[in-house]
Amino acid sequence: MSSAAQFYLTNILVFFGVDLIAVWGLNLQFGVTGIVNFAFIVLQAAGAYTAALLTLGPSSGNGGFQHYFGGTSLPFPLPLIAAGLVGAVLSALLALLTRRRLRGDYAAMVQLVVSLIATTVAQNQSGFLNGSAGLALVPAPLQSIMNLTPLGYAWFYVGLTAAVCLIALVVVRAIGQSPLGRAMRASRDNEETAASIGLDVSRIRMTAYVVGGALAGISGALLVQYIGTWAPGAWLYPETFVYFAAVIVGGRGNVLGVAIGSLLINIAIVEVTRYIPQFGPAGFIDAMQWVVIGLLIMAFLWLRPRGIVPERARRYHLAGPAGASRTVSQQATDRESQTS
């Protein structure tokens, strides 16, 4: 395989890993818990900016071509961890701002407004995060001490991204298969019933917010340390709907399903089409990406709302009087036969 083909492959693999972490975080919020978070891209951007500020060093030492507040040089993996913490904290603040006082549809509108405000502030306050030009020359982790060729480092970063993906997968699967995961699904399916049996719905949703926000922040940190730059144009509010499309198309609530959705939406439609030779009017391909994504969302919501890989129906076993185990559905059948 040629060097150019390997560089292309490593780019796709890193982007896929970053998108996987993000969609798993959104799936925990939207797919498992039923939270519609239209400010999700802000959390990813916060993680990216955090990692950049913690690795670029003070703005006074970069020749004066970019201006930002703070700035330091922390060793890896501290910027990655800090990005996850910032994403978690901002998610908690967002939850306190919306979920406790606003109904779901109103909360979603407020989150969309928050996303617009955040982008506007970042673009227009040049001394905050270097304005619309964004941050550049973000150092890649461990590159200066590994002495690898550019291609060798690209494959190293693929491995690093895969390792973080594995950790994220362990976390989301552990939550999904735990009593907390069952409580999240109960609050998603029927909030009033979940509250009536003693579940603290606010605490459950706050947990989903925080964990999903932490994963979003980590995904942003991984991305900015790979591409070396981040600007407001990279996290406009429509980018959130790309992640929602991956969850809806793949199968909300299903870890494998949203991974397939991410491969189809984030990679096959968004990333791969960037390399298609331009034809038609200027910006035609970019515009068609959004048309295709919108049509896919509508088609799946109408024709296959559970996605490509639907969420698995769970059957829980209860011990009978003789120590035997029967499923909940079997016991329901017994009760129906007794009453008929």
Secondary structure, DSSP 8 states (H G I E B T S, - for coil): --HHHHHHHHHHHHHHHHHHHHHHHHIIIIIIT----TTHHHHHHHHHHHHHHHHH--GGGTTTS--BS------TTHHHHHHHHHHHHHHHHHHHHHTTTS-HHHHHHHHHHHHHHHHHHHHH-HHHH-GGG-B-----TTHHHH---HHHHHHHHHHHHHHHHHHHHHHHHHHHTSHHHHHHHHHHH-HHHHHHTT--HHHHHHHHHHHHHHHHHHHHHHHHHHH--B-GGGG-THHHHHHHHHHHHH-TT-HHHHHHHHIIIIIIIIIGGGGS---SSTTHHHHHHHHHHHHHHHHHHHH-TT-SS-------EEE-TTS-EEEHHHHHHHHHHHH-
